[in-house]
Amino acid sequence: MTAESADDRPPLIASTRLAFARGNEPIFGPIDLSLGSGQVAVIEGGNGSGKTTLLRILAGLLEPTAGTIAWRGEVREPWRPIAGDIALLAHQLGLKSDLTPTENLALVVGLSGGRAAMPIRAALAAVGLEGFEDLPIRRQSAGQRKRAALAGLLVTTASLWLLDEPYANLDHDGHDLVDRLIGMQLRRGGAVVMTSHGHFAPVALPFERLTLGGAA
């Protein structure tokens, strides 16, 4: 899958013949992925197809078996994103349960370089957590925890968001919220790679699809 940039700048992130295997068992690949500013890629496939693995590779948490990844036209081998370039929203939300949403987001800002793209309270209000900012995460519902993690994306300055099943644990209003947040990321010049089983996709936004094979 290739999505062309609107200008002559290199894509934000691009992979060439990227592949991953566990032992002698191929999981996916080789695949080519090119994503520029203002673009969305939706990675689809059944359980075991490698969707989460691909996101973890793009985040620099796993080494690919083969292929290269370039950031803004520069191939880095081994691939390691610079701190603050990429934000990952995984199934495990990475929130500290004894801390409040406000305290968790303060940690996110610190880990991403100490500069918030949006004030923490404003980010929490934007995801519908106004009034719950100071309630410990362990006392909040699964949907509220997911919203707190989504607010963490808003306070980062990351150019690329990697979202693993971002609609999970959210109601219909939450699905609309995810679409709005993705739109905000694109308008500020960023890009998004997200996984989906195919049931959900950013309905109001144009996106490219990449389907991985594997067990359903």
C-alpha positions in Angstrom: 0.0 0.0 0.0 1.4 3.4 -0.9 -0.2 6.8 -0.2 1.4 9.7 -2.0 2.3 12.9 -0.2 0.7 16.1 -1.4 4.1 17.7 -1.9 7.7 16.7 -2.6 8.6 16.0 1.0 9.5 12.4 1.8 6.8 10.4 3.6 6.7 10.6 7.3 7.3 6.9 7.7 7.9 4.3 5.0 8.7 0.6 5.2 10.2 -1.5 2.4 9.6 -5.3 2.2 8.9 -5.4 5.9 8.4 -8.9 7.2 8.2 -10.7 10.6 8.5 -14.4 11.5 8.5 -16.3 14.7 11.0 -19.1 14.4 10.3 -20.6 10.9 6.7 -19.4 10.9 6.0 -16.3 8.8 3.6 -13.9 10.4 3.3 -11.2 7.7 5.2 -9.7 4.8 6.9 -8.6 2.9 4.9 -5.3 2.9 5.5 -1.8 1.7 3.9 1.0 3.7 4.2 4.7 3.0 2.4 7.4 5.0 2.7 11.1 4.8 1.5 14.0 6.8 -2.3 14.1 7.1 -2.8 10.5 6.2 -4.4 7.5 7.8 -3.7 3.8 7.3 -6.0 1.1 8.6 -4.4 -2.3 9.1 -7.0 -5.1 8.9 -6.8 -8.8 9.4 -8.0 -11.6 11.7 -6.5 -12.8 15.0 -2.9 -13.9 14.5 -2.4 -12.0 11.3 0.2 -9.7 12.8 -1.6 -6.4 13.2 -0.4 -5.7 16.7 3.1 -7.1 15.8 3.3 -4.6 12.9 2.5 -1.7 15.2 5.0 -2.8 17.8 7.7 -3.0 15.0 6.8 0.5 13.8 7.0 1.7 17.4 10.5 0.3 17.7 9.6 -2.3 20.3 10.2 -5.3 18.1 12.9 -6.0 15.4 11.5 -7.0 12.0 12.8 -10.2 10.5 13.5 -8.4 7.2 13.0 -5.0 5.5 13.8 -1.4 6.4 11.9 1.5 7.9 12.6 5.1 7.0 11.6 8.2 9.0 11.2 11.3 6.9 13.3 9.7 4.2 16.1 8.5 6.5 16.5 4.8 6.9 17.5 3.8 10.4 19.1 0.4 11.0 18.2 -0.9 13.5 14.9 1.0 13.5 14.6 3.1 16.6 12.3 6.2 16.6 13.5 9.3 18.3 11.6 9.9 21.6 8.5 11.9 21.0 8.3 11.1 17.3 5.7 8.3 17.7 2.9 7.6 20.3 1.5 4.1 20.7 -1.9 3.3 22.1 -1.8 -0.4 22.8 -4.3 -2.9 24.3 -2.5 -2.4 27.6 -3.2 1.3 28.0 -0.1 2.0 30.1 -1.9 3.9 32.8 -0.8 3.7 36.4 -3.9 2.6 38.3 -3.1 4.4 41.5 -2.7 7.7 39.8 -5.3 10.1 38.5 -5.8 10.9 34.8 -4.1 14.3 35.4 -1.1 12.6 37.0 -0.9 10.0 34.3 -0.9 12.6 31.6 1.8 14.5 33.4 3.9 11.4 33.1 3.2 11.2 29.4 4.3 14.7 28.9 7.5 14.1 30.8 8.3 11.0 28.8 7.7 12.7 25.5 10.1 15.5 26.2 8.4 17.8 28.7 6.4 19.9 26.2 2.6 19.4 26.1 0.9 19.8 22.7 -2.3 20.6 24.7 -2.9 21.6 28.3 -3.6 18.4 30.4 -7.0 19.7 31.7 -8.1 20.7 28.2 -7.1 17.3 26.8 -9.1 15.5 29.5 -12.1 17.7 28.8 -11.8 17.0 25.1 -12.3 13.3 25.7 -15.2 13.7 28.1 -13.4 13.3 31.4 -14.2 16.7 32.9 -15.0 16.2 36.5 -13.1 12.9 36.6 -9.6 14.4 36.3 -8.6 13.7 39.9 -10.3 10.3 40.4 -7.7 7.4 40.5 -7.7 5.3 37.3 -8.5 2.1 39.3 -11.9 3.7 40.3 -12.9 4.5 36.7 -14.7 2.3 34.1 -13.0 0.6 31.2 -14.4 3.3 28.9 -13.2 6.1 31.1 -9.7 4.5 31.2 -9.7 4.3 27.4 -10.6 8.0 27.2 -7.8 8.9 29.6 -5.4 7.0 27.4 -6.8 8.8 24.3 -6.2 12.1 26.1 -2.6 11.1 26.5 -2.3 11.2 22.7 -3.5 14.8 22.6 -0.8 16.0 25.0 2.0 14.5 23.0 3.8 16.2 20.1 4.2 12.9 18.3 3.8 13.2 14.5 2.7 9.5 14.2 0.0 7.8 16.2 -0.1 4.0 16.3 -3.5 2.9 17.5 -4.2 -0.7 18.3 -8.0 -1.3 18.1 -8.8 2.3 19.3 -12.6 1.8 19.3 -12.5 -1.1 21.8 -14.3 -0.5 25.1 -16.0 2.6 23.8 -19.7 3.2 23.0 -21.0 4.9 19.9 -20.1 8.4 21.3 -16.6 7.0 22.0 -16.3 5.9 18.4 -17.1 9.4 17.2 -14.6 10.7 19.7 -11.8 8.6 18.2 -12.7 9.9 14.7 -12.6 13.5 16.0 -9.2 12.9 17.7 -7.8 11.4 14.5 -9.0 14.4 12.6 -7.3 16.7 15.1 -4.0 14.8 14.6 -4.3 15.1 10.8 -5.0 18.8 11.0 -1.9 19.5 13.0 0.1 17.7 10.4 0.4 14.3 11.9 -0.5 10.8 10.6 -2.1 7.7 12.0 -1.7 3.9 11.6 -4.5 2.0 13.3 -5.6 -1.7 13.5 -9.1 -2.9 13.0 -10.9 -6.2 12.6 -12.9 -4.5 9.9 -15.9 -3.6 12.0 -14.7 0.0 12.6 -12.8 2.6 10.6 -12.7 6.4 10.7 -16.0 6.9 8.8 -15.6 10.6 8.3 -12.0 10.5 7.1 -10.3 9.1 4.0 -8.0 6.2 4.7 -5.9 3.6 3.1 -6.3 -0.1 3.9 -3.7 -2.8 4.3 -5.0 -6.3 5.0 -2.8 -8.9 6.6 -3.4 -12.6 6.2 -3.6 -15.1 9.0 -6.0 -17.1 11.1 -9.5 -15.6 11.5 
